[in-house]
Amino acid sequence: MQYVKNNHVTDAIIITPFINQQKLINDLLSHEEITEVRASTIHSVQGGEAQTVIVSSSISLRTGKQTFEWLKSHPEIVNVAVTRAKKKLIVFGDLDALKRVSTGDDVWNELFKYAESNGEVEVVPPAPKVLTIGKSNGSISEDEFYKTMSHLCTVYKNITVKRNVGLIKVFPDELDSRVLNMEFDSVIFEKAGFIRKSEKPIMIFELDGGEHFADLTQQKRDGLKQGVCEKHKIPMIIIGNNLSKHYEYLNMLIKKMSHESVEGEQISLF
């Protein structure tokens, strides 16, 4: 993302082997309001070409042998990336990490060697250990999501939405000390009682951007929240930031959770 931003790159494709890496890069690009360049896996490139192709190998010191074996067995990722570049090919990767997992007889090793011997090599500063996009409780995506859901709740008169709700307020009988200080991004409440003064939670939403894929602590917290919701039989729905303003999609989710008829059964959360 920093390379694209600093060099004002426009006609370019970023190709990466993994969908989580694609999501993370696109979230970072969107946060910088860069819309001309997007990351893709080879399955979504669809034969397109660009002046510049950037290969994000995703090979790091945390890459396991099994993951690299999978990469070795898919040389078409490299082949597609190289053949889509009209003018410039840029390879991002950790050479030390590659040497640790590679035996030297694979297309990724050949790609790194080719780039090193035929092009310019630049060592970039390491990324921060935890990537954050915006701020958690005040993020743009959360604001957009809350506004969209608030409008939807005016259509469904018996439900309301609240944001940044403490877990203990939703589940006052919860005893797991690990989750007592946590909160949910948004909670849908159903109005109950004769004059609808009481409320009961029926649906919980968590917004996850690309930074969540890089933050193991956040993933663990999300898992604990999910476990509590499953125990209390209330659905917790995790959606990507890109859907925070998708009115029709969120409307379909509410209908589905309310057991109303909707077209199609499959719902993709990202």
Residue pairs with C-beta under 8 A, 6 or more apart in sequence:
1 25
1 28
1 29
1 32
1 34
2 124
3 9
3 54
3 90
3 92
4 12
4 14
4 29
4 34
4 37
4 54
5 32
5 34
9 36
9 37
9 52
10 36
10 37
11 36
11 50
11 51
11 52
12 36
12 37
12 50
12 51
12 52
12 53
12 54
13 37
13 38
13 40
13 45
13 48
13 50
13 52
13 53
13 54
13 84
14 25
14 37
14 38
14 39
14 40
14 53
14 54
14 55
14 56
15 39
15 40
15 41
15 42
15 45
15 53
15 54
15 55
15 56
15 77
15 80
15 81
15 84
16 22
16 25
16 39
16 40
16 41
16 55
16 56
16 57
16 58
17 41
17 42
17 57
17 58
17 71
17 74
17 77
18 41
18 58
19 41
20 213
21 39
21 56
21 58
21 213
22 39
22 40
22 41
23 210
23 213
23 240
23 270
24 131
24 210
24 211
24 213
24 214
25 39
25 56
25 210
26 38
26 39
26 210
27 133
27 209
27 210
27 211
27 241
28 131
28 133
28 210
29 35
29 37
29 38
29 39
30 241
30 242
31 133
31 134
39 56
42 76
42 77
42 80
42 81
45 80
45 84
48 84
49 84
49 85
49 86
50 84
50 85
50 86
51 85
51 86
51 87
51 88
52 85
52 87
52 88
52 89
52 90
53 81
53 82
53 84
53 85
53 88
53 89
53 90
54 90
54 92
55 78
55 81
55 89
55 90
55 91
55 92
55 93
55 111
56 92
57 91
57 92
57 93
57 94
57 98
57 108
57 111
59 68
59 71
59 93
59 94
59 97
59 98
59 101
59 108
60 94
60 97
61 94
61 96
61 97
61 100
63 97
63 101
64 101
65 101
68 101
68 102
68 108
71 77
71 106
71 108
72 106
72 107
72 108
75 106
75 107
78 107
78 108
78 111
79 107
81 89
82 89
82 111
89 115
89 119
91 111
91 112
91 115
93 108
93 112
95 112
95 116
98 108
98 109
98 112
102 108
102 109
115 121
130 211
130 214
130 215
130 217
131 210
131 211
131 214
131 215
132 211
133 139
133 209
133 210
133 211
134 140
134 141
134 209
136 142
137 164
139 207
139 209
139 241
141 207
141 209
141 241
141 244
142 163
142 185
142 186
142 207
142 244
144 244
144 245
145 185
145 186
145 205
145 207
145 244
145 245
146 161
146 163
146 186
148 244
148 245
148 246
148 247
148 250
149 161
149 186
149 188
149 205
149 250
150 161
151 247
152 161
152 247
152 250
152 251
152 254
153 159
153 160
153 161
153 188
155 251
156 254
156 258
158 190
158 191
158 196
159 188
159 189
159 190
159 191
159 202
159 254
160 188
160 189
160 191
160 199
161 186
161 187
161 188
161 189
162 186
162 187
162 189
163 185
163 186
163 187
164 183
164 184
164 185
164 186
165 183
165 184
165 186
165 187
166 181
166 182
166 183
167 174
167 179
167 180
167 181
167 182
167 183
167 184
167 225
167 228
168 174
168 180
170 184
170 187
170 201
170 204
170 234
171 228
171 232
174 180
174 228
174 232
176 224
176 228
178 224
179 224
179 225
179 228
182 221
182 224
182 225
184 204
184 205
184 206
184 225
184 236
185 205
185 206
185 207
186 204
186 205
186 207
187 201
187 203
187 204
187 205
188 201
188 202
188 203
188 204
188 205
188 254
189 199
189 200
189 201
189 202
190 199
190 200
190 201
190 202
191 197
191 198
191 199
192 198
192 199
192 200
201 234
202 234
202 257
203 234
203 235
203 237
203 254
203 257
204 225
204 229
204 234
204 235
204 236
204 237
205 236
205 237
205 238
205 239
206 222
206 225
206 236
206 237
206 238
206 239
207 238
207 239
207 240
207 241
207 244
208 222
208 238
208 239
208 240
208 241
209 240
209 241
210 241
211 218
212 218
212 219
212 222
213 219
222 238
225 236
226 236
226 238
229 235
229 236
230 236
235 257
237 253
237 257
237 269
238 269
239 269
239 270
240 269
240 270
242 270
243 249
243 250
243 269
243 270
252 262
252 267
253 267
255 261
255 262
256 262
256 267
